[in-house]
Amino acid sequence: MTSKGFRRTMMVCLWIVLAFMYIPIIVIIGMSFNGARYGMFPYQPTLRWYAELFTTSDLLPTCWFSIKFALLVTLAAVILGTMTAFGLQAYAPKWAKRFNFVLQLPIIIPWLVTSISLLLLFSFIGTGRSMISMFLGNLIVVFPYVVLLVNGRFEAMDRTPESAARLLGASPSRVFFDITTPAITPGILAGGIMAMIMCFNNFVVQYYLVPIGTNTLPTLVFTRIRAEYKADLNALSAIIVLAAVVLVIVLSKLGFSAGSLFGMGGGTKKKGE
């Protein structure tokens, strides 16, 4: 195969992958404006499902609950993860790698195993299925990702300014907040975004640990799909997609790319890029 033919083949593969990724999203957005029963054809343009979503549907209140819960878990994970990543810098590289390996093990363990283990543990100590159990369960799942991303920024940053500041008499707290924190901010943002997304979507942990009578958005969607599908779910999905697009645009305008946030590039875009 010639070089030109190979490039064309790769371009076709790229478009197939992009279509596979984005056509379902486009379809669900289109179907959120479809008034036909079960979201099928013939297509009947309507805003009915958005009106129902904002009036009688239980999806929107549950979504707000999941967002607030995910934000709380994310805040705790970012604070603890940043402190842990900072603490790893105090160890010799050999020991720091070993501790980091131990911290990353929960990423490899399937969430199903983690969830069942946590349910057994919390039932044994008496908390069972409760908000505390669900909070701790989600925190355990997202915490390693924050450590991984923040620690990556620590390893990539230039430590010379910190040493210079200490030599000039700056206190450890001032060095951390004035020099270290700005340098690791992309890692903190990436860890926060990752924690927020994973906690918001974490059906497995929430299914096993959510209190009886309480629903998060993943558990409610699961319950409703088993009982009866309604297209107000399409409307909510379209709004979530729009919010994700807005977030990406805002981060881009602030100078952060996906590569820089997740350790595949510099911290911010340079002027003119």
Contacts in CASP RR format, 6 or more apart in sequence:
PFRMAT RR
TARGET T0000
AUTHOR 0000-0000-0000
METHOD contacts of the structure
MODEL  1
MTSKGFRRTMMVCLWIVLAFMYIPIIVIIGMSFNGARYGMFPYQPTLRWY
AELFTTSDLLPTCWFSIKFALLVTLAAVILGTMTAFGLQAYAPKWAKRFN
FVLQLPIIIPWLVTSISLLLLFSFIGTGRSMISMFLGNLIVVFPYVVLLV
NGRFEAMDRTPESAARLLGASPSRVFFDITTPAITPGILAGGIMAMIMCF
NNFVVQYYLVPIGTNTLPTLVFTRIRAEYKADLNALSAIIVLAAVVLVIV
LSKLGFSAGSLFGMGGGTKKKGE
1 9 0 8 1.000
25 241 0 8 1.000
28 234 0 8 1.000
28 237 0 8 1.000
28 238 0 8 1.000
28 241 0 8 1.000
29 234 0 8 1.000
29 237 0 8 1.000
29 238 0 8 1.000
29 241 0 8 1.000
30 234 0 8 1.000
30 238 0 8 1.000
31 39 0 8 1.000
31 231 0 8 1.000
31 234 0 8 1.000
32 49 0 8 1.000
32 50 0 8 1.000
32 231 0 8 1.000
32 234 0 8 1.000
32 235 0 8 1.000
32 237 0 8 1.000
32 238 0 8 1.000
33 45 0 8 1.000
33 46 0 8 1.000
33 47 0 8 1.000
33 49 0 8 1.000
34 43 0 8 1.000
34 44 0 8 1.000
34 45 0 8 1.000
34 46 0 8 1.000
34 231 0 8 1.000
34 234 0 8 1.000
35 44 0 8 1.000
35 45 0 8 1.000
35 46 0 8 1.000
35 48 0 8 1.000
35 49 0 8 1.000
35 231 0 8 1.000
36 42 0 8 1.000
36 43 0 8 1.000
36 44 0 8 1.000
38 229 0 8 1.000
38 231 0 8 1.000
39 231 0 8 1.000
39 234 0 8 1.000
49 230 0 8 1.000
49 231 0 8 1.000
49 232 0 8 1.000
49 234 0 8 1.000
49 235 0 8 1.000
50 232 0 8 1.000
50 235 0 8 1.000
52 230 0 8 1.000
52 232 0 8 1.000
52 235 0 8 1.000
53 59 0 8 1.000
53 60 0 8 1.000
53 232 0 8 1.000
53 235 0 8 1.000
53 236 0 8 1.000
53 239 0 8 1.000
54 60 0 8 1.000
57 230 0 8 1.000
57 232 0 8 1.000
57 236 0 8 1.000
58 220 0 8 1.000
59 217 0 8 1.000
59 220 0 8 1.000
59 221 0 8 1.000
59 232 0 8 1.000
59 233 0 8 1.000
59 236 0 8 1.000
60 236 0 8 1.000
62 215 0 8 1.000
62 216 0 8 1.000
62 217 0 8 1.000
62 220 0 8 1.000
63 217 0 8 1.000
63 236 0 8 1.000
63 240 0 8 1.000
65 215 0 8 1.000
65 216 0 8 1.000
65 217 0 8 1.000
66 200 0 8 1.000
66 216 0 8 1.000
66 217 0 8 1.000
66 218 0 8 1.000
67 200 0 8 1.000
69 134 0 8 1.000
69 135 0 8 1.000
69 138 0 8 1.000
69 199 0 8 1.000
69 216 0 8 1.000
70 138 0 8 1.000
70 195 0 8 1.000
70 196 0 8 1.000
70 199 0 8 1.000
70 200 0 8 1.000
71 196 0 8 1.000
72 135 0 8 1.000
73 135 0 8 1.000
73 138 0 8 1.000
73 139 0 8 1.000
73 142 0 8 1.000
73 195 0 8 1.000
73 199 0 8 1.000
74 142 0 8 1.000
74 192 0 8 1.000
74 195 0 8 1.000
74 196 0 8 1.000
74 199 0 8 1.000
76 135 0 8 1.000
76 139 0 8 1.000
77 139 0 8 1.000
77 142 0 8 1.000
77 143 0 8 1.000
77 146 0 8 1.000
77 191 0 8 1.000
77 192 0 8 1.000
77 195 0 8 1.000
77 199 0 8 1.000
78 146 0 8 1.000
78 188 0 8 1.000
78 191 0 8 1.000
78 192 0 8 1.000
78 195 0 8 1.000
80 139 0 8 1.000
80 143 0 8 1.000
80 146 0 8 1.000
81 143 0 8 1.000
81 146 0 8 1.000
81 147 0 8 1.000
81 150 0 8 1.000
82 146 0 8 1.000
82 150 0 8 1.000
82 184 0 8 1.000
82 188 0 8 1.000
84 103 0 8 1.000
84 143 0 8 1.000
84 147 0 8 1.000
85 146 0 8 1.000
85 147 0 8 1.000
85 150 0 8 1.000
85 151 0 8 1.000
85 152 0 8 1.000
85 154 0 8 1.000
85 184 0 8 1.000
86 154 0 8 1.000
86 176 0 8 1.000
86 180 0 8 1.000
88 96 0 8 1.000
88 99 0 8 1.000
88 100 0 8 1.000
88 147 0 8 1.000
88 151 0 8 1.000
88 154 0 8 1.000
89 96 0 8 1.000
89 154 0 8 1.000
91 99 0 8 1.000
100 147 0 8 1.000
100 148 0 8 1.000
100 151 0 8 1.000
103 144 0 8 1.000
103 147 0 8 1.000
103 148 0 8 1.000
104 144 0 8 1.000
104 147 0 8 1.000
104 148 0 8 1.000
105 144 0 8 1.000
106 114 0 8 1.000
106 140 0 8 1.000
106 141 0 8 1.000
106 143 0 8 1.000
106 144 0 8 1.000
107 144 0 8 1.000
107 145 0 8 1.000
107 148 0 8 1.000
111 141 0 8 1.000
111 202 0 8 1.000
111 204 0 8 1.000
111 205 0 8 1.000
112 204 0 8 1.000
114 137 0 8 1.000
114 140 0 8 1.000
114 141 0 8 1.000
114 205 0 8 1.000
115 137 0 8 1.000
115 204 0 8 1.000
115 205 0 8 1.000
115 207 0 8 1.000
115 208 0 8 1.000
115 209 0 8 1.000
116 208 0 8 1.000
118 133 0 8 1.000
118 136 0 8 1.000
118 137 0 8 1.000
118 140 0 8 1.000
118 205 0 8 1.000
118 208 0 8 1.000
118 209 0 8 1.000
119 128 0 8 1.000
119 129 0 8 1.000
119 133 0 8 1.000
119 208 0 8 1.000
119 209 0 8 1.000
122 128 0 8 1.000
122 129 0 8 1.000
122 130 0 8 1.000
122 133 0 8 1.000
122 136 0 8 1.000
122 209 0 8 1.000
127 133 0 8 1.000
128 209 0 8 1.000
129 208 0 8 1.000
129 209 0 8 1.000
129 210 0 8 1.000
129 211 0 8 1.000
129 212 0 8 1.000
130 209 0 8 1.000
130 211 0 8 1.000
131 211 0 8 1.000
131 214 0 8 1.000
133 209 0 8 1.000
134 205 0 8 1.000
134 206 0 8 1.000
134 209 0 8 1.000
134 210 0 8 1.000
134 211 0 8 1.000
137 205 0 8 1.000
137 209 0 8 1.000
138 199 0 8 1.000
138 202 0 8 1.000
138 205 0 8 1.000
138 206 0 8 1.000
141 198 0 8 1.000
141 199 0 8 1.000
141 202 0 8 1.000
141 205 0 8 1.000
142 194 0 8 1.000
142 195 0 8 1.000
142 198 0 8 1.000
142 199 0 8 1.000
142 202 0 8 1.000
143 195 0 8 1.000
145 191 0 8 1.000
145 194 0 8 1.000
145 195 0 8 1.000
145 198 0 8 1.000
146 191 0 8 1.000
146 192 0 8 1.000
146 194 0 8 1.000
146 195 0 8 1.000
149 187 0 8 1.000
149 190 0 8 1.000
149 191 0 8 1.000
149 194 0 8 1.000
149 262 0 8 1.000
149 263 0 8 1.000
150 184 0 8 1.000
150 187 0 8 1.000
150 188 0 8 1.000
150 191 0 8 1.000
152 187 0 8 1.000
152 263 0 8 1.000
153 183 0 8 1.000
153 184 0 8 1.000
153 186 0 8 1.000
153 187 0 8 1.000
153 188 0 8 1.000
153 263 0 8 1.000
154 184 0 8 1.000
156 263 0 8 1.000
157 180 0 8 1.000
157 183 0 8 1.000
157 184 0 8 1.000
158 183 0 8 1.000
161 179 0 8 1.000
161 183 0 8 1.000
162 175 0 8 1.000
162 179 0 8 1.000
162 180 0 8 1.000
165 174 0 8 1.000
165 175 0 8 1.000
165 178 0 8 1.000
165 179 0 8 1.000
166 172 0 8 1.000
166 175 0 8 1.000
170 178 0 8 1.000
181 188 0 8 1.000
186 256 0 8 1.000
186 260 0 8 1.000
186 261 0 8 1.000
186 263 0 8 1.000
186 266 0 8 1.000
186 267 0 8 1.000
186 268 0 8 1.000
187 261 0 8 1.000
187 263 0 8 1.000
189 251 0 8 1.000
189 256 0 8 1.000
189 261 0 8 1.000
190 261 0 8 1.000
190 262 0 8 1.000
190 263 0 8 1.000
193 261 0 8 1.000
200 217 0 8 1.000
201 218 0 8 1.000
202 218 0 8 1.000
203 218 0 8 1.000
203 219 0 8 1.000
203 222 0 8 1.000
206 216 0 8 1.000
206 218 0 8 1.000
206 219 0 8 1.000
207 218 0 8 1.000
207 219 0 8 1.000
207 222 0 8 1.000
210 216 0 8 1.000
210 219 0 8 1.000
215 223 0 8 1.000
221 233 0 8 1.000
224 230 0 8 1.000
224 233 0 8 1.000
225 233 0 8 1.000
248 258 0 8 1.000
251 257 0 8 1.000
251 261 0 8 1.000
255 268 0 8 1.000
255 269 0 8 1.000
256 267 0 8 1.000
256 268 0 8 1.000
256 269 0 8 1.000
257 265 0 8 1.000
257 269 0 8 1.000
258 264 0 8 1.000
259 265 0 8 1.000
259 266 0 8 1.000
260 266 0 8 1.000
260 267 0 8 1.000
260 268 0 8 1.000
260 269 0 8 1.000
261 267 0 8 1.000
END
